[in-house]
Amino acid sequence: MHIKQNGGFTLAQAEASCVVFGMPKVAIELNAATQVKDIHDITPTLLGYLT
């Protein structure tokens, strides 16, 4: 949560693509995730953020 509050980028995996939805669920519930993405979209999202 502190990362997002201080302008950082946070990413959580979407429930539909999770085997266990524990940590992503909590991050989403706390509004600590900047974006929620399917597993197949995480790498392209991170690469796009870094370039």
PDB file of N, H, CA, C and O in Angstrom:
ATOM      1  N   MET A   1       0.823  -1.183   0.000  1.00  0.00           N
ATOM      2  CA  MET A   1       0.000   0.000   0.000  1.00  0.00           C
ATOM      3  C   MET A   1       0.872   1.254   0.000  1.00  0.00           C
ATOM      4  O   MET A   1       0.540   2.231  -0.671  1.00  0.00           O
ATOM      5  N   HIS A   2       1.972   1.244   0.733  1.00  0.00           N
ATOM      6  H   HIS A   2       2.242   0.451   1.279  1.00  0.00           H
ATOM      7  CA  HIS A   2       2.864   2.400   0.789  1.00  0.00           C
ATOM      8  C   HIS A   2       3.490   2.700  -0.564  1.00  0.00           C
ATOM      9  O   HIS A   2       3.733   3.859  -0.900  1.00  0.00           O
ATOM     10  N   ILE A   3       3.748   1.662  -1.332  1.00  0.00           N
ATOM     11  H   ILE A   3       3.551   0.720  -1.059  1.00  0.00           H
ATOM     12  CA  ILE A   3       4.350   1.864  -2.651  1.00  0.00           C
ATOM     13  C   ILE A   3       3.413   2.700  -3.523  1.00  0.00           C
ATOM     14  O   ILE A   3       3.829   3.703  -4.103  1.00  0.00           O
ATOM     15  N   LYS A   4       2.159   2.287  -3.612  1.00  0.00           N
ATOM     16  H   LYS A   4       1.822   1.472  -3.141  1.00  0.00           H
ATOM     17  CA  LYS A   4       1.191   3.012  -4.437  1.00  0.00           C
ATOM     18  C   LYS A   4       0.964   4.422  -3.905  1.00  0.00           C
ATOM     19  O   LYS A   4       0.886   5.371  -4.684  1.00  0.00           O
ATOM     20  N   GLN A   5       0.859   4.567  -2.587  1.00  0.00           N
ATOM     21  H   GLN A   5       0.923   3.796  -1.954  1.00  0.00           H
ATOM     22  CA  GLN A   5       0.623   5.880  -1.988  1.00  0.00           C
ATOM     23  C   GLN A   5       1.761   6.860  -2.279  1.00  0.00           C
ATOM     24  O   GLN A   5       1.551   8.072  -2.304  1.00  0.00           O
ATOM     25  N   ASN A   6       2.949   6.334  -2.495  1.00  0.00           N
ATOM     26  H   ASN A   6       3.119   5.349  -2.475  1.00  0.00           H
ATOM     27  CA  ASN A   6       4.109   7.182  -2.764  1.00  0.00           C
ATOM     28  C   ASN A   6       4.444   7.274  -4.244  1.00  0.00           C
ATOM     29  O   ASN A   6       5.566   7.627  -4.608  1.00  0.00           O
ATOM     30  N   GLY A   7       3.472   6.956  -5.104  1.00  0.00           N
ATOM     31  H   GLY A   7       2.561   6.669  -4.809  1.00  0.00           H
ATOM     32  CA  GLY A   7       3.637   7.129  -6.535  1.00  0.00           C
ATOM     33  C   GLY A   7       4.223   5.942  -7.272  1.00  0.00           C
ATOM     34  O   GLY A   7       4.488   6.030  -8.471  1.00  0.00           O
ATOM     35  N   GLY A   8       4.431   4.835  -6.576  1.00  0.00           N
ATOM     36  H   GLY A   8       4.216   4.764  -5.602  1.00  0.00           H
ATOM     37  CA  GLY A   8       4.981   3.643  -7.220  1.00  0.00           C
ATOM     38  C   GLY A   8       3.924   2.858  -7.977  1.00  0.00           C
ATOM     39  O   GLY A   8       2.725   3.056  -7.776  1.00  0.00           O
ATOM     40  N   PHE A   9       4.366   1.984  -8.831  1.00  0.00           N
ATOM     41  H   PHE A   9       5.339   1.823  -8.994  1.00  0.00           H
ATOM     42  CA  PHE A   9       3.489   1.147  -9.650  1.00  0.00           C
ATOM     43  C   PHE A   9       3.366  -0.231  -8.994  1.00  0.00           C
ATOM     44  O   PHE A   9       4.375  -0.865  -8.685  1.00  0.00           O
ATOM     45  N   THR A  10       2.147  -0.685  -8.785  1.00  0.00           N
ATOM     46  H   THR A  10       1.328  -0.169  -9.035  1.00  0.00           H
ATOM     47  CA  THR A  10       1.911  -2.008  -8.211  1.00  0.00           C
ATOM     48  C   THR A  10       0.976  -2.789  -9.118  1.00  0.00           C
ATOM     49  O   THR A  10       0.098  -2.216  -9.762  1.00  0.00           O
ATOM     50  N   LEU A  11       1.166  -4.076  -9.162  1.00  0.00           N
ATOM     51  H   LEU A  11       1.880  -4.542  -8.639  1.00  0.00           H
ATOM     52  CA  LEU A  11       0.429  -4.932 -10.079  1.00  0.00           C
ATOM     53  C   LEU A  11      -0.005  -6.196  -9.356  1.00  0.00           C
ATOM     54  O   LEU A  11       0.794  -6.828  -8.666  1.00  0.00           O
ATOM     55  N   ALA A  12      -1.266  -6.563  -9.513  1.00  0.00           N
ATOM     56  H   ALA A  12      -1.916  -6.050 -10.074  1.00  0.00           H
ATOM     57  CA  ALA A  12      -1.794  -7.788  -8.913  1.00  0.00           C
ATOM     58  C   ALA A  12      -2.334  -8.692 -10.017  1.00  0.00           C
ATOM     59  O   ALA A  12      -2.860  -8.217 -11.024  1.00  0.00           O
ATOM     60  N   GLN A  13      -2.196  -9.984  -9.816  1.00  0.00           N
ATOM     61  H   GLN A  13      -1.769 -10.370  -8.998  1.00  0.00           H
ATOM     62  CA  GLN A  13      -2.713 -10.952 -10.777  1.00  0.00           C
ATOM     63  C   GLN A  13      -4.219 -11.113 -10.584  1.00  0.00           C
ATOM     64  O   GLN A  13      -4.696 -11.223  -9.454  1.00  0.00           O
ATOM     65  N   ALA A  14      -4.959 -11.127 -11.677  1.00  0.00           N
ATOM     66  H   ALA A  14      -4.571 -11.038 -12.595  1.00  0.00           H
ATOM     67  CA  ALA A  14      -6.412 -11.274 -11.654  1.00  0.00           C
ATOM     68  C   ALA A  14      -6.813 -12.652 -11.131  1.00  0.00           C
ATOM     69  O   ALA A  14      -6.115 -13.642 -11.348  1.00  0.00           O
ATOM     70  N   GLU A  15      -7.931 -12.692 -10.451  1.00  0.00           N
ATOM     71  H   GLU A  15      -8.498 -11.887 -10.274  1.00  0.00           H
ATOM     72  CA  GLU A  15      -8.415 -13.936  -9.848  1.00  0.00           C
ATOM     73  C   GLU A  15      -8.585 -15.054 -10.868  1.00  0.00           C
ATOM     74  O   GLU A  15      -8.262 -16.207 -10.584  1.00  0.00           O
ATOM     75  N   ALA A  16      -9.088 -14.721 -12.052  1.00  0.00           N
ATOM     76  H   ALA A  16      -9.350 -13.784 -12.282  1.00  0.00           H
ATOM     77  CA  ALA A  16      -9.380 -15.736 -13.069  1.00  0.00           C
ATOM     78  C   ALA A  16      -8.154 -16.555 -13.473  1.00  0.00           C
ATOM     79  O   ALA A  16      -8.293 -17.703 -13.898  1.00  0.00           O
ATOM     80  N   SER A  17      -6.962 -15.981 -13.346  1.00  0.00           N
ATOM     81  H   SER A  17      -6.849 -15.049 -13.001  1.00  0.00           H
ATOM     82  CA  SER A  17      -5.757 -16.702 -13.763  1.00  0.00           C
ATOM     83  C   SER A  17      -4.917 -17.203 -12.578  1.00  0.00           C
ATOM     84  O   SER A  17      -3.818 -17.721 -12.775  1.00  0.00           O
ATOM     85  N   CYS A  18      -5.423 -17.053 -11.369  1.00  0.00           N
ATOM     86  H   CYS A  18      -6.316 -16.632 -11.208  1.00  0.00           H
ATOM     87  CA  CYS A  18      -4.694 -17.494 -10.170  1.00  0.00           C
ATOM     88  C   CYS A  18      -5.051 -18.918  -9.778  1.00  0.00           C
ATOM     89  O   CYS A  18      -6.205 -19.333  -9.891  1.00  0.00           O
ATOM     90  N   VAL A  19      -4.056 -19.661  -9.319  1.00  0.00           N
ATOM     91  H   VAL A  19      -3.119 -19.324  -9.228  1.00  0.00           H
ATOM     92  CA  VAL A  19      -4.315 -20.956  -8.692  1.00  0.00           C
ATOM     93  C   VAL A  19      -4.751 -20.699  -7.252  1.00  0.00           C
ATOM     94  O   VAL A  19      -5.719 -21.287  -6.771  1.00  0.00           O
ATOM     95  N   VAL A  20      -4.028 -19.816  -6.577  1.00  0.00           N
ATOM     96  H   VAL A  20      -3.242 -19.338  -6.968  1.00  0.00           H
ATOM     97  CA  VAL A  20      -4.370 -19.379  -5.222  1.00  0.00           C
ATOM     98  C   VAL A  20      -4.468 -17.862  -5.264  1.00  0.00           C
ATOM     99  O   VAL A  20      -3.514 -17.193  -5.663  1.00  0.00           O
ATOM    100  N   PHE A  21      -5.588 -17.317  -4.866  1.00  0.00           N
ATOM    101  H   PHE A  21      -6.363 -17.860  -4.542  1.00  0.00           H
ATOM    102  CA  PHE A  21      -5.862 -15.890  -4.994  1.00  0.00           C
ATOM    103  C   PHE A  21      -5.646 -15.133  -3.684  1.00  0.00           C
ATOM    104  O   PHE A  21      -6.274 -14.096  -3.469  1.00  0.00           O
ATOM    105  N   GLY A  22      -4.783 -15.619  -2.817  1.00  0.00           N
ATOM    106  H   GLY A  22      -4.273 -16.461  -2.991  1.00  0.00           H
ATOM    107  CA  GLY A  22      -4.582 -15.035  -1.493  1.00  0.00           C
ATOM    108  C   GLY A  22      -3.995 -13.635  -1.495  1.00  0.00           C
ATOM    109  O   GLY A  22      -4.693 -12.673  -1.176  1.00  0.00           O
ATOM    110  N   MET A  23      -2.719 -13.507  -1.850  1.00  0.00           N
ATOM    111  H   MET A  23      -2.152 -14.289  -2.109  1.00  0.00           H
ATOM    112  CA  MET A  23      -2.056 -12.194  -1.802  1.00  0.00           C
ATOM    113  C   MET A  23      -2.650 -11.193  -2.778  1.00  0.00           C
ATOM    114  O   MET A  23      -2.863 -10.042  -2.395  1.00  0.00           O
ATOM    115  N   PRO A  24      -2.932 -11.576  -4.034  1.00  0.00           N
ATOM    116  CA  PRO A  24      -3.536 -10.586  -4.930  1.00  0.00           C
ATOM    117  C   PRO A  24      -4.884 -10.080  -4.414  1.00  0.00           C
ATOM    118  O   PRO A  24      -5.203  -8.899  -4.549  1.00  0.00           O
ATOM    119  N   LYS A  25      -5.664 -10.973  -3.827  1.00  0.00           N
ATOM    120  H   LYS A  25      -5.405 -11.932  -3.717  1.00  0.00           H
ATOM    121  CA  LYS A  25      -6.975 -10.589  -3.302  1.00  0.00           C
ATOM    122  C   LYS A  25      -6.843  -9.517  -2.234  1.00  0.00           C
ATOM    123  O   LYS A  25      -7.578  -8.530  -2.242  1.00  0.00           O
ATOM    124  N   VAL A  26      -5.908  -9.710  -1.319  1.00  0.00           N
ATOM    125  H   VAL A  26      -5.311 -10.511  -1.312  1.00  0.00           H
ATOM    126  CA  VAL A  26      -5.707  -8.734  -0.244  1.00  0.00           C
ATOM    127  C   VAL A  26      -5.219  -7.407  -0.808  1.00  0.00           C
ATOM    128  O   VAL A  26      -5.690  -6.350  -0.388  1.00  0.00           O
ATOM    129  N   ALA A  27      -4.287  -7.443  -1.746  1.00  0.00           N
ATOM    130  H   ALA A  27      -3.904  -8.302  -2.087  1.00  0.00           H
ATOM    131  CA  ALA A  27      -3.787  -6.208  -2.354  1.00  0.00           C
ATOM    132  C   ALA A  27      -4.917  -5.442  -3.040  1.00  0.00           C
ATOM    133  O   ALA A  27      -4.994  -4.218  -2.939  1.00  0.00           O
ATOM    134  N   ILE A  28      -5.783  -6.161  -3.730  1.00  0.00           N
ATOM    135  H   ILE A  28      -5.720  -7.155  -3.812  1.00  0.00           H
ATOM    136  CA  ILE A  28      -6.914  -5.531  -4.421  1.00  0.00           C
ATOM    137  C   ILE A  28      -7.899  -4.959  -3.404  1.00  0.00           C
ATOM    138  O   ILE A  28      -8.369  -3.831  -3.557  1.00  0.00           O
ATOM    139  N   GLU A  29      -8.212  -5.739  -2.363  1.00  0.00           N
ATOM    140  H   GLU A  29      -7.830  -6.655  -2.238  1.00  0.00           H
ATOM    141  CA  GLU A  29      -9.147  -5.278  -1.334  1.00  0.00           C
ATOM    142  C   GLU A  29      -8.643  -4.031  -0.614  1.00  0.00           C
ATOM    143  O   GLU A  29      -9.437  -3.166  -0.243  1.00  0.00           O
ATOM    144  N   LEU A  30      -7.331  -3.933  -0.414  1.00  0.00           N
ATOM    145  H   LEU A  30      -6.686  -4.636  -0.715  1.00  0.00           H
ATOM    146  CA  LEU A  30      -6.742  -2.774   0.261  1.00  0.00           C
ATOM    147  C   LEU A  30      -6.522  -1.595  -0.685  1.00  0.00           C
ATOM    148  O   LEU A  30      -6.014  -0.551  -0.277  1.00  0.00           O
ATOM    149  N   ASN A  31      -6.906  -1.766  -1.941  1.00  0.00           N
ATOM    150  H   ASN A  31      -7.319  -2.614  -2.273  1.00  0.00           H
ATOM    151  CA  ASN A  31      -6.680  -0.762  -2.974  1.00  0.00           C
ATOM    152  C   ASN A  31      -5.186  -0.453  -3.115  1.00  0.00           C
ATOM    153  O   ASN A  31      -4.796   0.684  -3.384  1.00  0.00           O
ATOM    154  N   ALA A  32      -4.370  -1.477  -2.929  1.00  0.00           N
ATOM    155  H   ALA A  32      -4.688  -2.399  -2.711  1.00  0.00           H
ATOM    156  CA  ALA A  32      -2.915  -1.324  -3.015  1.00  0.00           C
ATOM    157  C   ALA A  32      -2.389  -1.645  -4.413  1.00  0.00           C
ATOM    158  O   ALA A  32      -1.217  -1.403  -4.701  1.00  0.00           O
ATOM    159  N   ALA A  33      -3.232  -2.178  -5.270  1.00  0.00           N
ATOM    160  H   ALA A  33      -4.184  -2.375  -5.035  1.00  0.00           H
ATOM    161  CA  ALA A  33      -2.813  -2.531  -6.627  1.00  0.00           C
ATOM    162  C   ALA A  33      -3.171  -1.402  -7.587  1.00  0.00           C
ATOM    163  O   ALA A  33      -4.328  -0.990  -7.676  1.00  0.00           O
ATOM    164  N   THR A  34      -2.163  -0.909  -8.303  1.00  0.00           N
ATOM    165  H   THR A  34      -1.223  -1.243  -8.231  1.00  0.00           H
ATOM    166  CA  THR A  34      -2.413   0.105  -9.320  1.00  0.00           C
ATOM    167  C   THR A  34      -3.204  -0.497 -10.471  1.00  0.00           C
ATOM    168  O   THR A  34      -4.124   0.128 -10.999  1.00  0.00           O
ATOM    169  N   GLN A  35      -2.833  -1.733 -10.860  1.00  0.00           N
ATOM    170  H   GLN A  35      -2.086  -2.240 -10.432  1.00  0.00           H
ATOM    171  CA  GLN A  35      -3.519  -2.439 -11.939  1.00  0.00           C
ATOM    172  C   GLN A  35      -3.709  -3.898 -11.551  1.00  0.00           C
ATOM    173  O   GLN A  35      -2.939  -4.449 -10.765  1.00  0.00           O
ATOM    174  N   VAL A  36      -4.744  -4.519 -12.111  1.00  0.00           N
ATOM    175  H   VAL A  36      -5.370  -4.071 -12.750  1.00  0.00           H
ATOM    176  CA  VAL A  36      -5.008  -5.946 -11.951  1.00  0.00           C
ATOM    177  C   VAL A  36      -5.012  -6.541 -13.349  1.00  0.00           C
ATOM    178  O   VAL A  36      -5.773  -6.105 -14.213  1.00  0.00           O
ATOM    179  N   LYS A  37      -4.164  -7.535 -13.570  1.00  0.00           N
ATOM    180  H   LYS A  37      -3.546  -7.889 -12.868  1.00  0.00           H
ATOM    181  CA  LYS A  37      -3.993  -8.097 -14.908  1.00  0.00           C
ATOM    182  C   LYS A  37      -4.041  -9.619 -14.893  1.00  0.00           C
ATOM    183  O   LYS A  37      -3.683 -10.255 -13.901  1.00  0.00           O
ATOM    184  N   ASP A  38      -4.485 -10.190 -16.000  1.00  0.00           N
ATOM    185  H   ASP A  38      -4.775  -9.674 -16.806  1.00  0.00           H
ATOM    186  CA  ASP A  38      -4.414 -11.625 -16.226  1.00  0.00           C
ATOM    187  C   ASP A  38      -2.937 -12.030 -16.314  1.00  0.00           C
ATOM    188  O   ASP A  38      -2.096 -11.213 -16.692  1.00  0.00           O
ATOM    189  N   ILE A  39      -2.626 -13.247 -15.979  1.00  0.00           N
ATOM    190  H   ILE A  39      -3.309 -13.910 -15.673  1.00  0.00           H
ATOM    191  CA  ILE A  39      -1.244 -13.734 -15.969  1.00  0.00           C
ATOM    192  C   ILE A  39      -0.544 -13.487 -17.306  1.00  0.00           C
ATOM    193  O   ILE A  39       0.652 -13.193 -17.333  1.00  0.00           O
ATOM    194  N   HIS A  40      -1.269 -13.603 -18.402  1.00  0.00           N
ATOM    195  H   HIS A  40      -2.240 -13.842 -18.380  1.00  0.00           H
ATOM    196  CA  HIS A  40      -0.664 -13.422 -19.727  1.00  0.00           C
ATOM    197  C   HIS A  40      -0.362 -11.958 -20.050  1.00  0.00           C
ATOM    198  O   HIS A  40       0.385 -11.668 -20.985  1.00  0.00           O
ATOM    199  N   ASP A  41      -0.932 -11.056 -19.293  1.00  0.00           N
ATOM    200  H   ASP A  41      -1.539 -11.292 -18.534  1.00  0.00           H
ATOM    201  CA  ASP A  41      -0.722  -9.630 -19.535  1.00  0.00           C
ATOM    202  C   ASP A  41       0.301  -8.995 -18.591  1.00  0.00           C
ATOM    203  O   ASP A  41       0.667  -7.833 -18.765  1.00  0.00           O
ATOM    204  N   ILE A  42       0.761  -9.749 -17.599  1.00  0.00           N
ATOM    205  H   ILE A  42       0.463 -10.693 -17.458  1.00  0.00           H
ATOM    206  CA  ILE A  42       1.677  -9.182 -16.609  1.00  0.00           C
ATOM    207  C   ILE A  42       3.025  -8.817 -17.228  1.00  0.00           C
ATOM    208  O   ILE A  42       3.500  -7.698 -17.034  1.00  0.00           O
ATOM    209  N   THR A  43       3.646  -9.722 -17.960  1.00  0.00           N
ATOM    210  H   THR A  43       3.260 -10.631 -18.118  1.00  0.00           H
ATOM    211  CA  THR A  43       4.961  -9.428 -18.542  1.00  0.00           C
ATOM    212  C   THR A  43       4.905  -8.257 -19.512  1.00  0.00           C
ATOM    213  O   THR A  43       5.725  -7.346 -19.393  1.00  0.00           O
ATOM    214  N   PRO A  44       3.971  -8.235 -20.475  1.00  0.00           N
ATOM    215  CA  PRO A  44       3.910  -7.079 -21.373  1.00  0.00           C
ATOM    216  C   PRO A  44       3.637  -5.768 -20.624  1.00  0.00           C
ATOM    217  O   PRO A  44       4.154  -4.717 -21.005  1.00  0.00           O
ATOM    218  N   THR A  45       2.840  -5.826 -19.579  1.00  0.00           N
ATOM    219  H   THR A  45       2.420  -6.679 -19.269  1.00  0.00           H
ATOM    220  CA  THR A  45       2.547  -4.620 -18.787  1.00  0.00           C
ATOM    221  C   THR A  45       3.806  -4.119 -18.106  1.00  0.00           C
ATOM    222  O   THR A  45       4.097  -2.924 -18.141  1.00  0.00           O
ATOM    223  N   LEU A  46       4.555  -5.019 -17.489  1.00  0.00           N
ATOM    224  H   LEU A  46       4.319  -5.990 -17.460  1.00  0.00           H
ATOM    225  CA  LEU A  46       5.796  -4.624 -16.825  1.00  0.00           C
ATOM    226  C   LEU A  46       6.820  -4.084 -17.817  1.00  0.00           C
ATOM    227  O   LEU A  46       7.480  -3.079 -17.549  1.00  0.00           O
ATOM    228  N   LEU A  47       6.949  -4.744 -18.950  1.00  0.00           N
ATOM    229  H   LEU A  47       6.413  -5.559 -19.167  1.00  0.00           H
ATOM    230  CA  LEU A  47       7.891  -4.279 -19.965  1.00  0.00           C
ATOM    231  C   LEU A  47       7.506  -2.902 -20.483  1.00  0.00           C
ATOM    232  O   LEU A  47       8.368  -2.050 -20.698  1.00  0.00           O
ATOM    233  N   GLY A  48       6.226  -2.688 -20.680  1.00  0.00           N
ATOM    234  H   GLY A  48       5.526  -3.381 -20.505  1.00  0.00           H
ATOM    235  CA  GLY A  48       5.750  -1.379 -21.122  1.00  0.00           C
ATOM    236  C   GLY A  48       5.986  -0.300 -20.085  1.00  0.00           C
ATOM    237  O   GLY A  48       6.280   0.844 -20.430  1.00  0.00           O
ATOM    238  N   TYR A  49       5.860  -0.652 -18.832  1.00  0.00           N
ATOM    239  H   TYR A  49       5.621  -1.582 -18.551  1.00  0.00           H
ATOM    240  CA  TYR A  49       6.087   0.301 -17.758  1.00  0.00           C
ATOM    241  C   TYR A  49       7.572   0.680 -17.665  1.00  0.00           C
ATOM    242  O   TYR A  49       7.910   1.818 -17.341  1.00  0.00           O
ATOM    243  N   LEU A  50       8.433  -0.267 -17.946  1.00  0.00           N
ATOM    244  H   LEU A  50       8.158  -1.191 -18.209  1.00  0.00           H
ATOM    245  CA  LEU A  50       9.877  -0.041 -17.803  1.00  0.00           C
ATOM    246  C   LEU A  50      10.505   0.670 -18.993  1.00  0.00           C
ATOM    247  O   LEU A  50      11.615   1.192 -18.886  1.00  0.00           O
ATOM    248  N   THR A  51       9.811   0.697 -20.122  1.00  0.00           N
ATOM    249  H   THR A  51       8.909   0.273 -20.209  1.00  0.00           H
ATOM    250  CA  THR A  51      10.410   1.311 -21.315  1.00  0.00           C
ATOM    251  C   THR A  51       9.838   2.688 -21.582  1.00  0.00           C
ATOM    252  O   THR A  51      10.232   3.344 -22.546  1.00  0.00           O
TER     253      THR A  51
END
